[in-house]
Amino acid sequence: MQNNRQKGNIAEKKAIDFLINKGYSIIATNYQKQVGEIDIIAKKDTYIVFIEVKYRKNINKGYPREAVSLKKQQKIKNTALYYIEENNLNNIDFSFDVIEIIGDNITHIENAFC
């Protein structure tokens, strides 16, 4: 039986493969600061994309995207600010996406929050 971290790692690997197949370049994974963590940071065209990955075996307990609460969104945004500042990306466009995995189905929700 897998623990949640192992399930999360598998889901993130699936998300990375999915993104690469869509033409994204992966910049970083599990970027952590004291204020929070970003699962995947990627680049697509001129955008930097901060991506939260959520997995559920099924929807009995709701859709994975529902787990990205306002509090979680704020943590991701605050962490993204550190990344933007550290890398001097103040003039770069960016977005916050969610990759939802239910079983083997992947849904990429672009601009999930701002």
FIBAKE-37324 format. One record per atom (N, C-alpha, C, O): atom name; residue number from 1; residue in one letter; y, z, x. Coordinates in pm, whole numbers, plus 50000, padded with zeros to 5 digits. Layout:
<atoms>
+------+------+------+-------+-------+-------+
! fiba ! tiro ! loba !     Y !     Z !     X !
+------+------+------+-------+-------+-------+
!   CA !  NUM !    a !     Y !     Z !     X !
...
+------+------+------+-------+-------+-------+
</atoms>
This chain:
<atoms>
+------+------+------+-------+-------+-------+
! fiba ! tiro ! loba !     Y !     Z !     X !
+------+------+------+-------+-------+-------+
!    N !    1 !    m ! 49881 ! 50000 ! 50084 !
!   CA !    1 !    m ! 50000 ! 50000 ! 50000 !
!    C !    1 !    m ! 50125 ! 50000 ! 50088 !
!    O !    1 !    m ! 50133 ! 50076 ! 50184 !
!    N !    2 !    q ! 50219 ! 49916 ! 50055 !
!   CA !    2 !    q ! 50339 ! 49902 ! 50137 !
!    C !    2 !    q ! 50447 ! 49999 ! 50090 !
!    O !    2 !    q ! 50461 ! 50026 ! 49970 !
!    N !    3 !    n ! 50525 ! 50049 ! 50186 !
!   CA !    3 !    n ! 50640 ! 50131 ! 50147 !
!    C !    3 !    n ! 50758 ! 50039 ! 50117 !
!    O !    3 !    n ! 50752 ! 49918 ! 50139 !
!    N !    4 !    n ! 50865 ! 50098 ! 50066 !
!   CA !    4 !    n ! 50981 ! 50017 ! 50025 !
!    C !    4 !    n ! 51044 ! 49941 ! 50140 !
!    O !    4 !    n ! 51090 ! 49829 ! 50122 !
!    N !    5 !    r ! 51048 ! 50002 ! 50260 !
!   CA !    5 !    r ! 51108 ! 49933 ! 50375 !
!    C !    5 !    r ! 51027 ! 49809 ! 50411 !
!    O !    5 !    r ! 51084 ! 49704 ! 50442 !
!    N !    6 !    q ! 50894 ! 49822 ! 50408 !
!   CA !    6 !    q ! 50808 ! 49706 ! 50438 !
!    C !    6 !    q ! 50829 ! 49596 ! 50334 !
!    O !    6 !    q ! 50838 ! 49478 ! 50369 !
!    N !    7 !    k ! 50836 ! 49634 ! 50207 !
!   CA !    7 !    k ! 50861 ! 49536 ! 50100 !
!    C !    7 !    k ! 50997 ! 49470 ! 50121 !
!    O !    7 !    k ! 51012 ! 49349 ! 50103 !
!    N !    8 !    g ! 51096 ! 49551 ! 50159 !
!   CA !    8 !    g ! 51229 ! 49497 ! 50184 !
!    C !    8 !    g ! 51230 ! 49398 ! 50299 !
!    O !    8 !    g ! 51295 ! 49294 ! 50291 !
!    N !    9 !    n ! 51158 ! 49429 ! 50406 !
!   CA !    9 !    n ! 51150 ! 49338 ! 50521 !
!    C !    9 !    n ! 51087 ! 49205 ! 50482 !
!    O !    9 !    n ! 51133 ! 49099 ! 50524 !
!    N !   10 !    i ! 50982 ! 49211 ! 50401 !
!   CA !   10 !    i ! 50916 ! 49088 ! 50356 !
!    C !   10 !    i ! 51010 ! 49007 ! 50268 !
!    O !   10 !    i ! 51020 ! 48885 ! 50282 !
!    N !   11 !    a ! 51081 ! 49075 ! 50178 !
!   CA !   11 !    a ! 51176 ! 49005 ! 50090 !
!    C !   11 !    a ! 51288 ! 48942 ! 50171 !
!    O !   11 !    a ! 51328 ! 48829 ! 50144 !
!    N !   12 !    e ! 51340 ! 49014 ! 50271 !
!   CA !   12 !    e ! 51447 ! 48960 ! 50354 !
!    C !   12 !    e ! 51399 ! 48839 ! 50433 !
!    O !   12 !    e ! 51475 ! 48744 ! 50451 !
!    N !   13 !    k ! 51276 ! 48841 ! 50480 !
!   CA !   13 !    k ! 51221 ! 48725 ! 50552 !
!    C !   13 !    k ! 51213 ! 48604 ! 50458 !
!    O !   13 !    k ! 51246 ! 48493 ! 50498 !
!    N !   14 !    k ! 51168 ! 48627 ! 50334 !
!   CA !   14 !    k ! 51164 ! 48517 ! 50236 !
!    C !   14 !    k ! 51304 ! 48464 ! 50210 !
!    O !   14 !    k ! 51324 ! 48343 ! 50200 !
!    N !   15 !    a ! 51400 ! 48554 ! 50199 !
!   CA !   15 !    a ! 51539 ! 48513 ! 50174 !
!    C !   15 !    a ! 51594 ! 48432 ! 50290 !
!    O !   15 !    a ! 51663 ! 48332 ! 50269 !
!    N !   16 !    i ! 51564 ! 48474 ! 50411 !
!   CA !   16 !    i ! 51610 ! 48401 ! 50529 !
!    C !   16 !    i ! 51553 ! 48260 ! 50532 !
!    O !   16 !    i ! 51625 ! 48163 ! 50554 !
!    N !   17 !    d ! 51422 ! 48248 ! 50508 !
!   CA !   17 !    d ! 51360 ! 48116 ! 50504 !
!    C !   17 !    d ! 51423 ! 48029 ! 50396 !
!    O !   17 !    d ! 51449 ! 47911 ! 50419 !
!    N !   18 !    f ! 51448 ! 48087 ! 50281 !
!   CA !   18 !    f ! 51512 ! 48017 ! 50170 !
!    C !   18 !    f ! 51650 ! 47966 ! 50210 !
!    O !   18 !    f ! 51684 ! 47851 ! 50184 !
!    N !   19 !    l ! 51729 ! 48053 ! 50272 !
!   CA !   19 !    l ! 51865 ! 48016 ! 50313 !
!    C !   19 !    l ! 51864 ! 47906 ! 50419 !
!    O !   19 !    l ! 51942 ! 47812 ! 50411 !
!    N !   20 !    i ! 51777 ! 47918 ! 50516 !
!   CA !   20 !    i ! 51767 ! 47815 ! 50621 !
!    C !   20 !    i ! 51733 ! 47680 ! 50558 !
!    O !   20 !    i ! 51789 ! 47578 ! 50597 !
!    N !   21 !    n ! 51641 ! 47681 ! 50462 !
!   CA !   21 !    n ! 51605 ! 47556 ! 50393 !
!    C !   21 !    n ! 51721 ! 47498 ! 50314 !
!    O !   21 !    n ! 51723 ! 47378 ! 50287 !
!    N !   22 !    k ! 51818 ! 47582 ! 50275 !
!   CA !   22 !    k ! 51938 ! 47536 ! 50203 !
!    C !   22 !    k ! 52051 ! 47500 ! 50299 !
!    O !   22 !    k ! 52161 ! 47468 ! 50254 !
!    N !   23 !    g ! 52027 ! 47505 ! 50430 !
!   CA !   23 !    g ! 52128 ! 47463 ! 50526 !
!    C !   23 !    g ! 52216 ! 47574 ! 50579 !
!    O !   23 !    g ! 52317 ! 47546 ! 50644 !
!    N !   24 !    y ! 52182 ! 47698 ! 50555 !
!   CA !   24 !    y ! 52258 ! 47811 ! 50608 !
!    C !   24 !    y ! 52214 ! 47842 ! 50750 !
!    O !   24 !    y ! 52098 ! 47820 ! 50786 !
!    N !   25 !    s ! 52306 ! 47891 ! 50830 !
!   CA !   25 !    s ! 52274 ! 47944 ! 50963 !
!    C !   25 !    s ! 52279 ! 48096 ! 50952 !
!    O !   25 !    s ! 52375 ! 48152 ! 50900 !
!    N !   26 !    i ! 52176 ! 48161 ! 51001 !
!   CA !   26 !    i ! 52171 ! 48307 ! 50995 !
!    C !   26 !    i ! 52244 ! 48361 ! 51118 !
!    O !   26 !    i ! 52211 ! 48327 ! 51231 !
!    N !   27 !    i ! 52342 ! 48445 ! 51093 !
!   CA !   27 !    i ! 52422 ! 48505 ! 51200 !
!    C !   27 !    i ! 52369 ! 48642 ! 51238 !
!    O !   27 !    i ! 52357 ! 48674 ! 51356 !
!    N !   28 !    a ! 52337 ! 48723 ! 51138 !
!   CA !   28 !    a ! 52289 ! 48859 ! 51164 !
!    C !   28 !    a ! 52206 ! 48908 ! 51045 !
!    O !   28 !    a ! 52222 ! 48861 ! 50933 !
!    N !   29 !    t ! 52117 ! 49001 ! 51073 !
!   CA !   29 !    t ! 52042 ! 49068 ! 50968 !
!    C !   29 !    t ! 52055 ! 49219 ! 50988 !
!    O !   29 !    t ! 52068 ! 49268 ! 51100 !
!    N !   30 !    n ! 52051 ! 49288 ! 50878 !
!   CA !   30 !    n ! 52060 ! 49435 ! 50878 !
!    C !   30 !    n ! 52178 ! 49485 ! 50962 !
!    O !   30 !    n ! 52163 ! 49574 ! 51046 !
!    N !   31 !    y ! 52295 ! 49427 ! 50937 !
!   CA !   31 !    y ! 52417 ! 49468 ! 51006 !
!    C !   31 !    y ! 52459 ! 49603 ! 50948 !
!    O !   31 !    y ! 52485 ! 49616 ! 50828 !
!    N !   32 !    q ! 52466 ! 49704 ! 51036 !
!   CA !   32 !    q ! 52493 ! 49840 ! 50990 !
!    C !   32 !    q ! 52618 ! 49899 ! 51053 !
!    O !   32 !    q ! 52647 ! 49881 ! 51171 !
!    N !   33 !    k ! 52691 ! 49968 ! 50969 !
!   CA !   33 !    k ! 52805 ! 50050 ! 51011 !
!    C !   33 !    k ! 52792 ! 50181 ! 50937 !
!    O !   33 !    k ! 52707 ! 50195 ! 50848 !
!    N !   34 !    q ! 52875 ! 50275 ! 50971 !
!   CA !   34 !    q ! 52868 ! 50406 ! 50907 !
!    C !   34 !    q ! 52888 ! 50397 ! 50755 !
!    O !   34 !    q ! 52834 ! 50478 ! 50680 !
!    N !   35 !    v ! 52965 ! 50299 ! 50711 !
!   CA !   35 !    v ! 52997 ! 50287 ! 50568 !
!    C !   35 !    v ! 52890 ! 50215 ! 50487 !
!    O !   35 !    v ! 52890 ! 50224 ! 50364 !
!    N !   36 !    g ! 52798 ! 50144 ! 50553 !
!   CA !   36 !    g ! 52695 ! 50073 ! 50479 !
!    C !   36 !    g ! 52621 ! 49970 ! 50562 !
!    O !   36 !    g ! 52634 ! 49965 ! 50684 !
!    N !   37 !    e ! 52545 ! 49887 ! 50492 !
!   CA !   37 !    e ! 52463 ! 49784 ! 50557 !
!    C !   37 !    e ! 52473 ! 49655 ! 50478 !
!    O !   37 !    e ! 52487 ! 49655 ! 50356 !
!    N !   38 !    i ! 52465 ! 49544 ! 50552 !
!   CA !   38 !    i ! 52456 ! 49411 ! 50491 !
!    C !   38 !    i ! 52322 ! 49353 ! 50533 !
!    O !   38 !    i ! 52291 ! 49347 ! 50652 !
!    N !   39 !    d ! 52244 ! 49310 ! 50435 !
!   CA !   39 !    d ! 52110 ! 49258 ! 50466 !
!    C !   39 !    d ! 52114 ! 49133 ! 50552 !
!    O !   39 !    d ! 52045 ! 49125 ! 50654 !
!    N !   40 !    i ! 52195 ! 49036 ! 50511 !
!   CA !   40 !    i ! 52202 ! 48909 ! 50585 !
!    C !   40 !    i ! 52348 ! 48863 ! 50591 !
!    O !   40 !    i ! 52421 ! 48867 ! 50492 !
!    N !   41 !    i ! 52389 ! 48819 ! 50709 !
!   CA !   41 !    i ! 52518 ! 48752 ! 50725 !
!    C !   41 !    i ! 52484 ! 48610 ! 50769 !
!    O !   41 !    i ! 52414 ! 48589 ! 50868 !
!    N !   42 !    a ! 52536 ! 48514 ! 50695 !
!   CA !   42 !    a ! 52503 ! 48374 ! 50722 !
!    C !   42 !    a ! 52630 ! 48290 ! 50720 !
!    O !   42 !    a ! 52737 ! 48335 ! 50678 !
!    N !   43 !    k ! 52614 ! 48167 ! 50767 !
!   CA !   43 !    k ! 52726 ! 48072 ! 50764 !
!    C !   43 !    k ! 52679 ! 47947 ! 50694 !
!    O !   43 !    k ! 52569 ! 47897 ! 50717 !
!    N !   44 !    k ! 52766 ! 47896 ! 50607 !
!   CA !   44 !    k ! 52741 ! 47769 ! 50539 !
!    C !   44 !    k ! 52873 ! 47694 ! 50537 !
!    O !   44 !    k ! 52971 ! 47741 ! 50479 !
!    N !   45 !    d ! 52875 ! 47579 ! 50598 !
!   CA !   45 !    d ! 52997 ! 47500 ! 50611 !
!    C !   45 !    d ! 53105 ! 47587 ! 50676 !
!    O !   45 !    d ! 53086 ! 47633 ! 50789 !
!    N !   46 !    t ! 53215 ! 47611 ! 50609 !
!   CA !   46 !    t ! 53323 ! 47692 ! 50668 !
!    C !   46 !    t ! 53322 ! 47836 ! 50619 !
!    O !   46 !    t ! 53414 ! 47913 ! 50649 !
!    N !   47 !    y ! 53220 ! 47874 ! 50543 !
!   CA !   47 !    y ! 53213 ! 48008 ! 50484 !
!    C !   47 !    y ! 53121 ! 48101 ! 50562 !
!    O !   47 !    y ! 53017 ! 48061 ! 50613 !
!    N !   48 !    i ! 53163 ! 48226 ! 50569 !
!   CA !   48 !    i ! 53075 ! 48334 ! 50611 !
!    C !   48 !    i ! 53027 ! 48399 ! 50481 !
!    O !   48 !    i ! 53107 ! 48431 ! 50394 !
!    N !   49 !    v ! 52898 ! 48420 ! 50470 !
!   CA !   49 !    v ! 52840 ! 48472 ! 50347 !
!    C !   49 !    v ! 52769 ! 48604 ! 50376 !
!    O !   49 !    v ! 52682 ! 48611 ! 50463 !
!    N !   50 !    f ! 52808 ! 48707 ! 50303 !
!   CA !   50 !    f ! 52747 ! 48839 ! 50314 !
!    C !   50 !    f ! 52649 ! 48851 ! 50198 !
!    O !   50 !    f ! 52687 ! 48840 ! 50082 !
!    N !   51 !    i ! 52522 ! 48873 ! 50232 !
!   CA !   51 !    i ! 52416 ! 48860 ! 50131 !
!    C !   51 !    i ! 52337 ! 48990 ! 50116 !
!    O !   51 !    i ! 52290 ! 49048 ! 50214 !
!    N !   52 !    e ! 52323 ! 49033 ! 49993 !
!   CA !   52 !    e ! 52239 ! 49146 ! 49958 !
!    C !   52 !    e ! 52110 ! 49090 ! 49899 !
!    O !   52 !    e ! 52115 ! 49004 ! 49811 !
!    N !   53 !    v ! 51995 ! 49139 ! 49947 !
!   CA !   53 !    v ! 51865 ! 49093 ! 49899 !
!    C !   53 !    v ! 51803 ! 49204 ! 49814 !
!    O !   53 !    v ! 51795 ! 49319 ! 49857 !
!    N !   54 !    k ! 51761 ! 49168 ! 49695 !
!   CA !   54 !    k ! 51696 ! 49264 ! 49606 !
!    C !   54 !    k ! 51565 ! 49206 ! 49556 !
!    O !   54 !    k ! 51558 ! 49090 ! 49516 !
!    N !   55 !    y ! 51460 ! 49288 ! 49560 !
!   CA !   55 !    y ! 51325 ! 49246 ! 49522 !
!    C !   55 !    y ! 51269 ! 49337 ! 49413 !
!    O !   55 !    y ! 51291 ! 49458 ! 49414 !
!    N !   56 !    r ! 51197 ! 49277 ! 49321 !
!   CA !   56 !    r ! 51115 ! 49349 ! 49224 !
!    C !   56 !    r ! 50986 ! 49269 ! 49205 !
!    O !   56 !    r ! 50985 ! 49146 ! 49209 !
!    N !   57 !    k ! 50879 ! 49341 ! 49185 !
!   CA !   57 !    k ! 50750 ! 49276 ! 49157 !
!    C !   57 !    k ! 50756 ! 49205 ! 49022 !
!    O !   57 !    k ! 50699 ! 49097 ! 49004 !
!    N !   58 !    n ! 50826 ! 49268 ! 48926 !
!   CA !   58 !    n ! 50844 ! 49211 ! 48793 !
!    C !   58 !    n ! 50975 ! 49269 ! 48737 !
!    O !   58 !    n ! 51046 ! 49341 ! 48806 !
!    N !   59 !    i ! 51006 ! 49237 ! 48612 !
!   CA !   59 !    i ! 51133 ! 49285 ! 48555 !
!    C !   59 !    i ! 51113 ! 49404 ! 48461 !
!    O !   59 !    i ! 51201 ! 49433 ! 48380 !
!    N !   60 !    n ! 51001 ! 49473 ! 48471 !
!   CA !   60 !    n ! 50977 ! 49589 ! 48385 !
!    C !   60 !    n ! 51085 ! 49695 ! 48400 !
!    O !   60 !    n ! 51116 ! 49766 ! 48304 !
!    N !   61 !    k ! 51143 ! 49707 ! 48518 !
!   CA !   61 !    k ! 51249 ! 49805 ! 48543 !
!    C !   61 !    k ! 51386 ! 49738 ! 48556 !
!    O !   61 !    k ! 51479 ! 49796 ! 48611 !
!    N !   62 !    g ! 51397 ! 49616 ! 48506 !
!   CA !   62 !    g ! 51524 ! 49544 ! 48511 !
!    C !   62 !    g ! 51524 ! 49438 ! 48619 !
!    O !   62 !    g ! 51434 ! 49432 ! 48703 !
!    N !   63 !    y ! 51626 ! 49357 ! 48616 !
!   CA !   63 !    y ! 51642 ! 49251 ! 48715 !
!    C !   63 !    y ! 51691 ! 49311 ! 48847 !
!    O !   63 !    y ! 51769 ! 49406 ! 48846 !
!    N !   64 !    p ! 51647 ! 49257 ! 48958 !
!   CA !   64 !    p ! 51691 ! 49309 ! 49088 !
!    C !   64 !    p ! 51842 ! 49309 ! 49103 !
!    O !   64 !    p ! 51899 ! 49402 ! 49161 !
!    N !   65 !    r ! 51909 ! 49207 ! 49051 !
!   CA !   65 !    r ! 52055 ! 49198 ! 49064 !
!    C !   65 !    r ! 52125 ! 49318 ! 49002 !
!    O !   65 !    r ! 52236 ! 49354 ! 49044 !
!    N !   66 !    e ! 52063 ! 49380 ! 48903 !
!   CA !   66 !    e ! 52122 ! 49497 ! 48838 !
!    C !   66 !    e ! 52131 ! 49617 ! 48931 !
!    O !   66 !    e ! 52206 ! 49711 ! 48903 !
!    N !   67 !    a ! 52055 ! 49615 ! 49039 !
!   CA !   67 !    a ! 52058 ! 49724 ! 49137 !
!    C !   67 !    a ! 52178 ! 49715 ! 49231 !
!    O !   67 !    a ! 52202 ! 49806 ! 49310 !
!    N !   68 !    v ! 52253 ! 49606 ! 49223 !
!   CA !   68 !    v ! 52373 ! 49592 ! 49307 !
!    C !   68 !    v ! 52490 ! 49647 ! 49226 !
!    O !   68 !    v ! 52570 ! 49573 ! 49169 !
!    N !   69 !    s ! 52497 ! 49779 ! 49223 !
!   CA !   69 !    s ! 52598 ! 49850 ! 49145 !
!    C !   69 !    s ! 52737 ! 49832 ! 49206 !
!    O !   69 !    s ! 52752 ! 49778 ! 49316 !
!    N !   70 !    l ! 52838 ! 49876 ! 49133 !
!   CA !   70 !    l ! 52974 ! 49871 ! 49186 !
!    C !   70 !    l ! 52985 ! 49952 ! 49315 !
!    O !   70 !    l ! 53055 ! 49912 ! 49408 !
!    N !   71 !    k ! 52918 ! 50065 ! 49320 !
!   CA !   71 !    k ! 52919 ! 50148 ! 49441 !
!    C !   71 !    k ! 52857 ! 50071 ! 49558 !
!    O !   71 !    k ! 52910 ! 50073 ! 49669 !
!    N !   72 !    k ! 52744 ! 50005 ! 49533 !
!   CA !   72 !    k ! 52678 ! 49925 ! 49637 !
!    C !   72 !    k ! 52767 ! 49808 ! 49680 !
!    O !   72 !    k ! 52777 ! 49778 ! 49799 !
!    N !   73 !    q ! 52832 ! 49744 ! 49585 !
!   CA !   73 !    q ! 52924 ! 49634 ! 49617 !
!    C !   73 !    q ! 53036 ! 49683 ! 49708 !
!    O !   73 !    q ! 53071 ! 49615 ! 49804 !
!    N !   74 !    q ! 53090 ! 49798 ! 49678 !
!   CA !   74 !    q ! 53199 ! 49853 ! 49760 !
!    C !   74 !    q ! 53153 ! 49882 ! 49901 !
!    O !   74 !    q ! 53226 ! 49857 ! 49997 !
!    N !   75 !    k ! 53032 ! 49934 ! 49917 !
!   CA !   75 !    k ! 52977 ! 49959 ! 50051 !
!    C !   75 !    k ! 52962 ! 49829 ! 50129 !
!    O !   75 !    k ! 52993 ! 49822 ! 50248 !
!    N !   76 !    i ! 52913 ! 49726 ! 50061 !
!   CA !   76 !    i ! 52896 ! 49595 ! 50126 !
!    C !   76 !    i ! 53033 ! 49541 ! 50168 !
!    O !   76 !    i ! 53048 ! 49491 ! 50280 !
!    N !   77 !    k ! 53131 ! 49549 ! 50080 !
!   CA !   77 !    k ! 53266 ! 49500 ! 50112 !
!    C !   77 !    k ! 53325 ! 49575 ! 50231 !
!    O !   77 !    k ! 53383 ! 49514 ! 50321 !
!    N !   78 !    n ! 53312 ! 49707 ! 50231 !
!   CA !   78 !    n ! 53365 ! 49786 ! 50342 !
!    C !   78 !    n ! 53296 ! 49752 ! 50473 !
!    O !   78 !    n ! 53360 ! 49747 ! 50578 !
!    N !   79 !    t ! 53166 ! 49730 ! 50468 !
!   CA !   79 !    t ! 53092 ! 49692 ! 50588 !
!    C !   79 !    t ! 53134 ! 49553 ! 50635 !
!    O !   79 !    t ! 53147 ! 49528 ! 50755 !
!    N !   80 !    a ! 53156 ! 49462 ! 50540 !
!   CA !   80 !    a ! 53201 ! 49326 ! 50573 !
!    C !   80 !    a ! 53336 ! 49330 ! 50643 !
!    O !   80 !    a ! 53361 ! 49250 ! 50734 !
!    N !   81 !    l ! 53423 ! 49421 ! 50603 !
!   CA !   81 !    l ! 53554 ! 49433 ! 50669 !
!    C !   81 !    l ! 53538 ! 49466 ! 50817 !
!    O !   81 !    l ! 53611 ! 49414 ! 50901 !
!    N !   82 !    y ! 53443 ! 49552 ! 50849 !
!   CA !   82 !    y ! 53416 ! 49581 ! 50991 !
!    C !   82 !    y ! 53372 ! 49454 ! 51063 !
!    O !   82 !    y ! 53419 ! 49425 ! 51173 !
!    N !   83 !    y ! 53281 ! 49379 ! 51002 !
!   CA !   83 !    y ! 53231 ! 49257 ! 51066 !
!    C !   83 !    y ! 53344 ! 49157 ! 51087 !
!    O !   83 !    y ! 53356 ! 49097 ! 51194 !
!    N !   84 !    i ! 53427 ! 49139 ! 50986 !
!   CA !   84 !    i ! 53539 ! 49046 ! 50994 !
!    C !   84 !    i ! 53635 ! 49087 ! 51105 !
!    O !   84 !    i ! 53679 ! 49003 ! 51184 !
!    N !   85 !    e ! 53666 ! 49216 ! 51112 !
!   CA !   85 !    e ! 53758 ! 49264 ! 51215 !
!    C !   85 !    e ! 53698 ! 49254 ! 51354 !
!    O !   85 !    e ! 53765 ! 49209 ! 51447 !
!    N !   86 !    e ! 53573 ! 49296 ! 51370 !
!   CA !   86 !    e ! 53507 ! 49291 ! 51501 !
!    C !   86 !    e ! 53500 ! 49150 ! 51557 !
!    O !   86 !    e ! 53505 ! 49130 ! 51679 !
!    N !   87 !    n ! 53487 ! 49052 ! 51468 !
!   CA !   87 !    n ! 53469 ! 48914 ! 51512 !
!    C !   87 !    n ! 53593 ! 48828 ! 51494 !
!    O !   87 !    n ! 53588 ! 48705 ! 51505 !
!    N !   88 !    n ! 53706 ! 48894 ! 51465 !
!   CA !   88 !    n ! 53834 ! 48825 ! 51452 !
!    C !   88 !    n ! 53825 ! 48705 ! 51357 !
!    O !   88 !    n ! 53864 ! 48594 ! 51391 !
!    N !   89 !    l ! 53773 ! 48731 ! 51239 !
!   CA !   89 !    l ! 53752 ! 48625 ! 51140 !
!    C !   89 !    l ! 53850 ! 48633 ! 51024 !
!    O !   89 !    l ! 53816 ! 48598 ! 50911 !
!    N !   90 !    n ! 53970 ! 48679 ! 51051 !
!   CA !   90 !    n ! 54067 ! 48701 ! 50945 !
!    C !   90 !    n ! 54107 ! 48575 ! 50869 !
!    O !   90 !    n ! 54152 ! 48584 ! 50755 !
!    N !   91 !    n ! 54092 ! 48458 ! 50929 !
!   CA !   91 !    n ! 54132 ! 48333 ! 50863 !
!    C !   91 !    n ! 54012 ! 48252 ! 50813 !
!    O !   91 !    n ! 54023 ! 48132 ! 50788 !
!    N !   92 !    i ! 53898 ! 48317 ! 50799 !
!   CA !   92 !    i ! 53776 ! 48250 ! 50755 !
!    C !   92 !    i ! 53750 ! 48282 ! 50608 !
!    O !   92 !    i ! 53772 ! 48395 ! 50565 !
!    N !   93 !    d ! 53704 ! 48184 ! 50533 !
!   CA !   93 !    d ! 53665 ! 48208 ! 50395 !
!    C !   93 !    d ! 53529 ! 48277 ! 50393 !
!    O !   93 !    d ! 53444 ! 48250 ! 50478 !
!    N !   94 !    f ! 53509 ! 48364 ! 50297 !
!   CA !   94 !    f ! 53381 ! 48434 ! 50288 !
!    C !   94 !    f ! 53345 ! 48458 ! 50142 !
!    O !   94 !    f ! 53429 ! 48448 ! 50053 !
!    N !   95 !    s ! 53219 ! 48489 ! 50120 !
!   CA !   95 !    s ! 53173 ! 48522 ! 49985 !
!    C !   95 !    s ! 53066 ! 48629 ! 49992 !
!    O !   95 !    s ! 53007 ! 48654 ! 50098 !
!    N !   96 !    f ! 53042 ! 48692 ! 49878 !
!   CA !   96 !    f ! 52938 ! 48794 ! 49865 !
!    C !   96 !    f ! 52834 ! 48741 ! 49767 !
!    O !   96 !    f ! 52862 ! 48719 ! 49650 !
!    N !   97 !    d ! 52714 ! 48721 ! 49817 !
!   CA !   97 !    d ! 52604 ! 48665 ! 49738 !
!    C !   97 !    d ! 52493 ! 48768 ! 49721 !
!    O !   97 !    d ! 52484 ! 48865 ! 49796 !
!    N !   98 !    v ! 52409 ! 48744 ! 49622 !
!   CA !   98 !    v ! 52289 ! 48824 ! 49603 !
!    C !   98 !    v ! 52171 ! 48728 ! 49597 !
!    O !   98 !    v ! 52176 ! 48626 ! 49528 !
!    N !   99 !    i ! 52067 ! 48762 ! 49669 !
!   CA !   99 !    i ! 51941 ! 48688 ! 49654 !
!    C !   99 !    i ! 51846 ! 48782 ! 49581 !
!    O !   99 !    i ! 51815 ! 48892 ! 49627 !
!    N !  100 !    e ! 51803 ! 48734 ! 49466 !
!   CA !  100 !    e ! 51715 ! 48811 ! 49379 !
!    C !  100 !    e ! 51575 ! 48752 ! 49390 !
!    O !  100 !    e ! 51554 ! 48632 ! 49369 !
!    N !  101 !    i ! 51479 ! 48838 ! 49422 !
!   CA !  101 !    i ! 51341 ! 48793 ! 49431 !
!    C !  101 !    i ! 51259 ! 48871 ! 49329 !
!    O !  101 !    i ! 51254 ! 48994 ! 49332 !
!    N !  102 !    i ! 51195 ! 48798 ! 49240 !
!   CA !  102 !    i ! 51106 ! 48857 ! 49141 !
!    C !  102 !    i ! 50969 ! 48794 ! 49163 !
!    O !  102 !    i ! 50949 ! 48677 ! 49134 !
!    N !  103 !    g ! 50877 ! 48874 ! 49215 !
!   CA !  103 !    g ! 50747 ! 48817 ! 49252 !
!    C !  103 !    g ! 50767 ! 48714 ! 49360 !
!    O !  103 !    g ! 50813 ! 48747 ! 49469 !
!    N !  104 !    d ! 50734 ! 48589 ! 49331 !
!   CA !  104 !    d ! 50753 ! 48480 ! 49427 !
!    C !  104 !    d ! 50873 ! 48391 ! 49394 !
!    O !  104 !    d ! 50897 ! 48292 ! 49463 !
!    N !  105 !    n ! 50948 ! 48426 ! 49290 !
!   CA !  105 !    n ! 51063 ! 48345 ! 49248 !
!    C !  105 !    n ! 51191 ! 48396 ! 49311 !
!    O !  105 !    n ! 51220 ! 48516 ! 49309 !
!    N !  106 !    i ! 51266 ! 48304 ! 49368 !
!   CA !  106 !    i ! 51391 ! 48338 ! 49435 !
!    C !  106 !    i ! 51509 ! 48275 ! 49360 !
!    O !  106 !    i ! 51507 ! 48156 ! 49328 !
!    N !  107 !    t ! 51610 ! 48358 ! 49333 !
!   CA !  107 !    t ! 51733 ! 48310 ! 49273 !
!    C !  107 !    t ! 51848 ! 48348 ! 49365 !
!    O !  107 !    t ! 51863 ! 48465 ! 49402 !
!    N !  108 !    h ! 51929 ! 48250 ! 49402 !
!   CA !  108 !    h ! 52046 ! 48273 ! 49487 !
!    C !  108 !    h ! 52167 ! 48278 ! 49396 !
!    O !  108 !    h ! 52204 ! 48177 ! 49335 !
!    N !  109 !    i ! 52230 ! 48394 ! 49388 !
!   CA !  109 !    i ! 52349 ! 48411 ! 49305 !
!    C !  109 !    i ! 52469 ! 48407 ! 49398 !
!    O !  109 !    i ! 52502 ! 48505 ! 49466 !
!    N !  110 !    e ! 52535 ! 48292 ! 49400 !
!   CA !  110 !    e ! 52650 ! 48274 ! 49488 !
!    C !  110 !    e ! 52772 ! 48339 ! 49425 !
!    O !  110 !    e ! 52786 ! 48342 ! 49302 !
!    N !  111 !    n ! 52860 ! 48391 ! 49511 !
!   CA !  111 !    n ! 52982 ! 48460 ! 49463 !
!    C !  111 !    n ! 52947 ! 48562 ! 49355 !
!    O !  111 !    n ! 53010 ! 48565 ! 49250 !
!    N !  112 !    a ! 52848 ! 48644 ! 49383 !
!   CA !  112 !    a ! 52800 ! 48742 ! 49285 !
!    C !  112 !    a ! 52904 ! 48848 ! 49253 !
!    O !  112 !    a ! 52908 ! 48901 ! 49142 !
!    N !  113 !    f ! 52989 ! 48878 ! 49350 !
!   CA !  113 !    f ! 53098 ! 48972 ! 49328 !
!    C !  113 !    f ! 53207 ! 48943 ! 49429 !
!    O !  113 !    f ! 53186 ! 48870 ! 49526 !
!    N !  114 !    c ! 53325 ! 48999 ! 49405 !
!   CA !  114 !    c ! 53436 ! 48975 ! 49497 !
!    C !  114 !    c ! 53511 ! 49103 ! 49527 !
!    O !  114 !    c ! 53608 ! 49102 ! 49603 !
+------+------+------+-------+-------+-------+
</atoms>
